[in-house]
């Protein structure tokens, strides 16, 4: 099995990241969205790599097979965003999602963040199990920090105290 490495975002991987994310959004989750409607994908460094944030890629060779982002929302808090793993790389046997989450949480702790929040859709049951297994607690949307960047499709929210 090919090994996975986690590395920070590089602009030369932009198109591969878009080609990973958009089909998952549109085909698997039936979300009518384009890359152009996601300005964060056009300016990853400006959107995520600011303050204590970051954006990481999971690579198998030179192929992007996953990604995850941490947006610094101030007050020593972060928002977990853009966590996507290619269908063929999902599951415990590959460890891609866990490697990405581990890197993000390690970075958040190094940056002395106190909490990470995330939003997901009600339908994505595998994501709910994954986040809960790794210490995230379900919270009411009203309990999110004011600065949390809410997405219209998100209806389930989680937090993790660091």
Number of C-alpha atoms within 10 A of each C-alpha: 6 8 11 20 15 17 14 14 21 12 12 8 14 16 14 15 21 18 14 19 22 18 17 17 15 13 10 11 13 10 13 10 12 13 15 10 10 12 11 14 19 16 13 18 16 11 19 23 19 14 12 20 24 23 25 23 26 27 18 17 11 10 13 23 24 28 27 22 26 28 24 24 21 15 11 14 23 28 25 24 18 19 18 23 22 18 12 8 17 16 13 9 8 15 13 27 24 16 15 25 19 13 18 21 19 13 16 23 14 10 13 13 20 14 17 25 25 24 24 19 16 13 12 12 10 10 15 19 11 13 18 15 10 12 13 19 16 17 16 12 15 8 10 17 15 9 13 20 16 16 10 9 12 14 14 17 22 23 23 19 12 14
